[in-house]
Amino acid sequence: MIETDQTYTTRSKDSEDIPLTDIEDNIVQTAIARNPFFRFASLKQYFPQLKSMREFRNSDNFLGGLKITFKGNFSQCETKLQKNSEHVAIF
């Protein structure tokens, strides 16, 4: 009988960049609502051209161009996004 010592390594992904637009709108909206700065009236003072909160969330000129970086192996990244996306989206 021949014995071999083989080591198999599983390559884990160190991080995953998730576009904010890939997170459900209701989760992002809930996170935004927790910070009074992100109320529409406040945002209009800084961005007079802003037409709606939907534009603020989805436009590349505002939050739509952002990505959230999850660090850990791929399964941890998926678990974080699925179970904790509301907490992750809090700014």
Buried (B, 14 or more C-beta within 10 A) or exposed (E): EEEEEEEEEEEEBEEBEBEBBEBEEEBBBBBBEEEEEBEEEEBEEEEEEBEEBEBBBBBEEBBBEEEBEBEBBBEBBBEBBEEEBBEBBEE
